[in-house]
Amino acid sequence: MFIGVDHGTIGIRFAGIEDNEMRIFELSREEAARMDAEAIVDRVETGLETRTEAIELIALTYSMGDGFSRIKKIEKVNNRGLSGEGGAGTRIGGGTNVFDAIKNSGIPTIMIPGIHARSESIDPRMRFFSHCASPEKVGVAYHIYKKGFEHFIFSDISSNTVTICVANGVIIGGIDACIGAPGLYQGPIDLQLIRDIDSGKLSAGEAFANAGVMRKRITADALATLSLFVAMEISAMRVLMNDYGICISANAIFLTGSEGEKDRMKERIDQLLDVKTQTLTRYSAAIGCAEIARDVYYGKNEIMGIKVEL
């Protein structure tokens, strides 16, 4: 079996591929935070109906993944793949427990990096931002690529929103959660939040964690607000694709995440962009990571422009 792990904002999702069969399950970060290593490995075995000795390779994502830029064995990645402590997002401890349990289990595991300023394949202009996307977005991209798409854009809409564009099978850029469109709970820091940070009312992390459409006191409908900004973010990525001479086809824009997979969100974004988006399950990141594990195991040395260095 080949396993992919998506360290998401709400939960940790697992996907396992065995022959042509796919199995999935989700573990909340809060539950994982209360479990020891043995219990976590047992849950993986139960959830994916497998045994550790049957697992050929795990492709693991963790947090922002900004401390490395090539796919590596877990033993070769320092500080769990982070360039430093802190940053955007809420620390619960479940993801850390899962990471440590997998690392200490002895199961062969590779780490997938995030997309950031030191990524080798992205458009040099996108390196203006220190961070473009967390590692699980590479999993989403690969899952779409394996469906036969060379050029595409996808937006992952849930607690936060991240949008990625791919040209010729390579990730060339992305807009991270703290820069562009808000999500349900997290979002970019605007002028008033800067004032709140400067005055000591909030830390920067607290400001980000409370800048989503469900946390801010807005008079407009939350769905209408969220869909508008997501559509604007997708449009921004279309500008970058146009600069590569690639006109994205109407069926090559994808939505995923807990909100992205909902019909109402799709309908609204389709209307705003005059396209027919495709919807992916929230498990698409974990599934894509499992597909990465399988292909790396069989010798693939580059994934979406990211080199494999084992």
N, C-alpha and C positions, 0 to 999 in steps of 0.2 A: 504494500500500500504506500501511496505517496500522500503526504498531508500538507495542507496550507493553513496558516494561522493568521487571522486578521485581528490585530489589537485595535479594536474600535473604541470610540468615545463612550458608548453605552455598554457594550459587551465584547467578549472575545469569541470570535466565530471560528469554527474548525470545519474543514472540508477534507474528505479522504477519497482518493481515487484508487480503486482496485479493479484491474481489468477495465471494463467499460462501465462499472458501477460507481455512482457518486453517493456519498453519505455526508450529512452535515449535522451540526448541532451548535448551540450557543451556550456560553457560560457567562453569567453576569460578572462584572468586575468586582462587585461587592461580595458575591459568593466566593469567587476565586481568592479574594483577599483573606478569607477566613479558612482557607484550605491549606494543608501542608503539601509537600511535593508528592508524596505517595498517593494522596487522595486525588490530586490533579491528574497524575498519570493514569490512575484507575478510571477517572471520569473520561479521559480521552479514549481509553480502550473500550469502555462501555458505550460512549456516545457514537463512536465510529465503528463499533462491532469488529474490533481487531485486537491483536496482541502486539506488544512492543517488538517482539522478535520478527513480526511480519512487516514492520515499517522499514521501508528502504531509505526514505529521506523525508525530512520535514523542511519546509520553507517557512521561516518565522519572520514576522514583522514585530517591531517594538517601538512604541512612541514615535518620535520625529525622525529617527534614523539618520541624523545629520552628522554623525561622527565618522562616516566612511562613505565611499562612493562606488564600490564594486561589490558584487555578490561574493560573500566569503563564508567559510566554515565558521560556526559560532565560536569556536575556540580562538579564532584569529581576530575577533572583534573586541575592542576594549570598551569598558564603561557601558556595556549593553548597547553599543552603537551610537551613543550620544556624545555630542561635542562638549556638553556641559550640563549641569543640573538646572532645573527650573525651565521656564519657557511657557508657552501657551498650553492651556488645558488644566484639568483637575487631576491631582494625584490621589489615587485610591489605594493602590498596592496590588490589585488583582493581576494586572499585566506583569508586574515584577515577579510575582509568585509563579506565574505560568512560565515566564522566561527562565527563571532559575530551575524550575522543575524539569523543563525540557533539557536545559544545558547539563544538569547533573544526572539525567537519566541514562546518558550514554547513547541515545538514539542519534544516528547521523543527522545533522541539522545544518542548514545554511541560513544566513541572514540576508535579508533584502534591504538595501539602503533606501532612504528617502530621496526626493529630488530637491537639490539645494544648490547653493552658489558654487560648490566644488564638483557638481555633477559634470561629467565629461561630454555628454551628448546634447545638452540643452542649448538653445539659442543663446549666444553670449550676452545678448541684451537682457535676458531673463535672469542673469546672475546679479542684476541690480538688487534683487531681493535675496536676503540670506536664505530663505526657505520657500519652496514652491509647493511641496506636497509630502505627506508622510508615506512610509513604505507600502502600506496596503493599497495605495493608489496604483502602484506598479502592478499589483495583482489584478486590479480591475482592468487596467490597460491590456494586460496579457490575455485575460479572458476574452476581451473583445477582439484582439488580434487573432486569437485562435479560431474565432468565428469566421475569419476570412477578410477582415478589414485592415487595410494598410494606412488609410488616412481617416481620422475620426476625432471627435471631441466628446468627452463625457463630463457630466457634473454629478458629484456625489453629495446628496442633500440629506442631512440628518441634523444632529446637534449643531454641526457647522457645515459650511459649504466649501468644497474644493473642486475646481474645474481644471482639466488636463487636456492638452491637445497632442496628437500623434501624427507625424508625417513620415511616410515611407517606413512605417513600422518602428519609428524611433520617437520617444517622448522628447518633445522640443520645448515644452514650457508648461507652466501651470500657475494658477492664482490661488494662493493659500488662504486658509480660513480667516486669518487676521488682517487680510488686505482688502478683499473684495466683498462679495455678497455675504450677508449674515446667514446663519442657520437658525434652528429653533431656539437655541440657548446661547450660543457663542457668536461673536461677530467682530467686525473691525472697530477700532477705537476712534471715535469722532471727537470734535472740539470739546463738547461738554464733558466727555469722559477724561480727556486730557486735563481739563480743569480739576475734575474730581481727584485724579491721580496726584496732580501737583499740590492740591490742598490737603492731601493725606487721607481723604475719605475712603479711597480704594487703592489697592495695589494694581499694577498693570495687569497681572494675571486675573484678578477679581473683575476688573473692568471688561476684559475679553470674555470671561466666563458668563457675563451678564449682559452681553450686547446683542443677543439674538432676538428674533421677533416675538418670542414668548416671554422674554424677560424685560424688554423695554416697554414703557407705557406709550403705545402708539394708538392713534385714533383710527387708522386705516385697518382694514381686514388683514389679519396676519398672513393668510395664504396669498392674497393679492400682493402684499408687500414682498414676501419671500420670492414668489414666482417672478415678479418684475426684476428684482436684483439678480436672480439666477439667469434670467434671459439676457440681461445686460452683460453678465460675466461670460456667458457662452459667446455672445456677440464679440466681445473683446478677443477671445481666442480665435474667432473666425478672421479677425484682422491679421493676426500673426500667420495663420494658415494662408491667407491671401498673399502675404508677402513672400511666401514660399512658392507661389504660383499654383496653389492647390485650392480649388473651389470645393468645399465640403458638400457632398451629395446630401439630399434631403433625408436619406435613411441612415446617415452616419453620425447622428447626434444621439447620445445615450444619456439616460438618467438612471441613477441608482441611489442607494441609501434608504433609510426608513421613510423619508418623505418623497424621495425621487421615484420610488416604486409605486406611489399612489396614483390612481387614475386622475384625480382632480388636479394634481400638480402637472401631470403630463398634458392634460387638456389645456391648461392655462398657458404653459410654455409653448406648446404647439401653436396656439393662437397668437402669442406675442411674436414668435419668430417666423411664423408661416412655414412650419416644417412638420414632419411627422417623426417625432422622436421615438426611439426604442427604449423600452424599460427593462432594466436588469434587476434581479433579486438582490436583496441586501447581502446575500452570501457570495456575490460575484467576486469580491476581493479574496476571500478564503479559497474559492474554487480556482481563481487565477493563480494564486500562490501554489496550490497543489499541482497545477499544470506546469508551473515553473519548476517545482521539485522534480517532477517526472522528466521534463526535458533536460534539465541540468544533469540528472542521474544518467541519462543516455547520451551525454556528451555535448550538449549545446553550450557554446562558450560566450554567448551574448544574448541578453534579454532586453528588448526595447531600447537598445543603445547602451545598456549597462553591461560592462564586461564581467565575466565570471572568473574569479581568481581563487582557485581552491588549493 
